[in-house]
Amino acid sequence: MIGFRLRRGSRVHALPGDIRARARTWVWLLLLALALAASPLPGTAADLPLQGGWRAAVAGEQAGDVTRADPQLRHFDPVRLQTFAAGEAGSWVLLWPAQGDWPAPPFVLQARGAGLQTLRFHPPGGPARSARATRVDPRAWPGHGRLVFPVAVAPAPGQPLRLHVDSRGVIAAPMTFAVLPPAAYLRADARWLAFASACLAIMAAMGLMALFFALRLRDPTFVHYAAFVLAYALILGLQTGYLFEPLGWQWLAGPLRGVARVATAASVLFAILFADRFANLRRYLPRGRRLLLGYAALIVAVGATGLLPGLGALARVLTNPLLVLGGPLLLAASALAAWRGSRYARFFLLGWTPLLAVTVAGSLQPYGMLPAWTWIGDAALAAGAFEALVLSLGLADRTLALRRDRDQARRLADLDPLTGLYNRRAWSERLLALETAMRRQGRPLSLLFLDLDRFKQLNDRLGHEAGDAALRATAGIMRGELREQDEVGRYGGEEFVVALPDADGAHALQAAERIRRRLQQRAGEDVGGATPTASIGVAMLQPGEDLASLIARADAAMYAAKAAGRNRVVLHPG
Ligand SMILES: Nc1nc2c(ncn2[C@@H]2O[C@H](COP(=O)(O)OP(=O)(O)OP(=O)(O)O)[C@@H](O)[C@H]2O)c(=O)[nH]1
């Protein structure tokens, strides 16, 4: 309790408490990320434990030329990520059971993470088959996010399965291998397909929804978000091979590298533009914002340089580091903005951190780092979907907040601050709407014009405060004596107006009389003379009459009431 009071009573003590709460959130997020990172690989119980060896291939060599006894063979663990980057002739990869012999066929050989490399499988006693993410051999099984070869005839005891890896002109992405029964493979493949489809569908749906909102709301934030999410989904679709199998977009295989480069640049560029507006960097990080936008301009400039003749290679060399640095830069900017209080920077941080962590980890793996983290490829899909969901929720939250602010601003602009009634402009709008509705349906509409009596005297005698109180009390009485659907407004000074739908002259006269009587009653009870009486004019809308005329007639009736001695109601004969 004492601590609580101290913290509440002192600004100095409030800050560390705040920081501690924020630090706790980050510690939890960090622990969650670590727990995910340390979690064991999902069920590979059906896999046959394998051993592997590989070496660079020599031009003209046949598959049978490389054996397990080859002294140049480098041993590796097929369940850990391994790169096979070697020379122009590619590499030979041999796999054999860690213990005992090959199981009875049929079984399936699967390679995951091959990227765009071409794998050629040399089955025992059969013709070689090759597969690549963009072009699957019709004799091979469709593998989703992996390359697979069915094995119908097991190698002779002691003999390995032989593969050739060709990574010429593409990234030598690290791979894992497994040999598993067909049923186990089909189950795992179906599971992956469902998982990848769900993740990509989330991203695509969020992106398309954002596009729809962009068109409806004309808010560029949604355009930037949609462009970022769709570009990122495209990258993942290319990386995992999903666009080729099962989607069958083989036409993307030709311009693949160009498409991947444009998608990567677009994802970073639009992520920066999105974060700028979404996290309101203009307010929370003005200087950092300029740096970020400058960075985005640099990415575009370097990309454009690549289109100039002879500068393509230079642009390619510069683009990659620029893109790689873009992610952490954006993370740092949103962390700072979040620290300075930007609510939406927190959404961005939450969505962006896992994605960036996975991207960084994935980009280290071709260099031989983190070989046991075979789940990074799938985690990228999950992180993409997670980020799309978090940022969509953030966008929805921001849109609601903006709408709330706008509604509140509109409400404030419509109301008279002293009485809380509609001001003249807002009331006139409502009168117009009522007139249209009543005329269309052939129903009556009447108007009251109320003016407080000798209000100037009240002000002069008791002061403006008392005058204001009388105006507020009058507004309260009018609201209390009228129906829900009657629109009451303060026309100006000590003049009030009421539009009464579905009320003819007689009904409006009754309502006006009720108000007049209540004011008179209060004035009678009031010994200090702080409550004025009112003169009220009433008019009913005539066929073919316009609103200006209706108001003028009600006003004239009010003046007639004043002239007749005040504190009375007069109906304009129409
Ligand atoms: N306290 C207060 N007075 C206001 C406000 N708006 C207008 N007034 C005063 O309302 C008075 C209106 O006076 P007049 O139009 O001369 O009319 P009156 O004294 O009511 O006399 P009759 O209408 O002939 O009965 C002026 O003294 C204005 O200063 C307001 O918001 N608060």
PDBQT file of the ligand as one rigid body, heavy atoms in Angstrom, charges set to zero:
ROOT
HETATM    1  N1  LIG A 601     -25.900  34.789 -20.376  1.00  0.00    +0.000 N 
HETATM    2  C1  LIG A 601     -25.990  34.753 -21.701  1.00  0.00    +0.000 A 
HETATM    3  N2  LIG A 601     -26.612  35.735 -22.367  1.00  0.00    +0.000 NA
HETATM    4  C2  LIG A 601     -26.708  35.684 -23.703  1.00  0.00    +0.000 A 
HETATM    5  C3  LIG A 601     -26.182  34.614 -24.443  1.00  0.00    +0.000 A 
HETATM    6  N3  LIG A 601     -26.445  34.840 -25.763  1.00  0.00    +0.000 NA
HETATM    7  C4  LIG A 601     -27.122  36.012 -25.848  1.00  0.00    +0.000 A 
HETATM    8  N4  LIG A 601     -27.297  36.529 -24.607  1.00  0.00    +0.000 N 
HETATM    9  C5  LIG A 601     -27.942  37.742 -24.227  1.00  0.00    +0.000 C 
HETATM   10  O1  LIG A 601     -29.312  37.662 -24.520  1.00  0.00    +0.000 OA
HETATM   11  C6  LIG A 601     -29.847  39.009 -24.539  1.00  0.00    +0.000 C 
HETATM   12  C7  LIG A 601     -30.873  39.096 -25.607  1.00  0.00    +0.000 C 
HETATM   13  O2  LIG A 601     -31.545  40.299 -25.414  1.00  0.00    +0.000 OA
HETATM   14  P1  LIG A 601     -32.603  40.923 -26.417  1.00  0.00    +0.000 P 
HETATM   15  O3  LIG A 601     -32.427  40.254 -27.762  1.00  0.00    +0.000 OA
HETATM   16  O4  LIG A 601     -32.485  42.375 -26.355  1.00  0.00    +0.000 OA
HETATM   17  O5  LIG A 601     -34.001  40.489 -25.908  1.00  0.00    +0.000 OA
HETATM   18  P2  LIG A 601     -34.616  40.295 -24.459  1.00  0.00    +0.000 P 
HETATM   19  O6  LIG A 601     -33.880  41.027 -23.400  1.00  0.00    +0.000 OA
HETATM   20  O7  LIG A 601     -34.742  38.814 -24.205  1.00  0.00    +0.000 OA
HETATM   21  O8  LIG A 601     -36.015  40.937 -24.647  1.00  0.00    +0.000 OA
HETATM   22  P3  LIG A 601     -37.225  40.330 -25.391  1.00  0.00    +0.000 P 
HETATM   23  O9  LIG A 601     -36.756  39.269 -26.361  1.00  0.00    +0.000 OA
HETATM   24  O10 LIG A 601     -37.866  41.474 -26.071  1.00  0.00    +0.000 OA
HETATM   25  O11 LIG A 601     -38.115  39.725 -24.331  1.00  0.00    +0.000 OA
HETATM   26  C8  LIG A 601     -28.633  39.921 -24.790  1.00  0.00    +0.000 C 
HETATM   27  O12 LIG A 601     -28.386  40.682 -23.600  1.00  0.00    +0.000 OA
HETATM   28  C9  LIG A 601     -27.477  38.959 -25.004  1.00  0.00    +0.000 C 
HETATM   29  O13 LIG A 601     -26.262  39.447 -24.459  1.00  0.00    +0.000 OA
HETATM   30  C10 LIG A 601     -25.505  33.590 -23.713  1.00  0.00    +0.000 A 
HETATM   31  O14 LIG A 601     -24.991  32.633 -24.267  1.00  0.00    +0.000 OA
HETATM   32  N5  LIG A 601     -25.426  33.697 -22.368  1.00  0.00    +0.000 N 
ENDROOT
TORSDOF 0
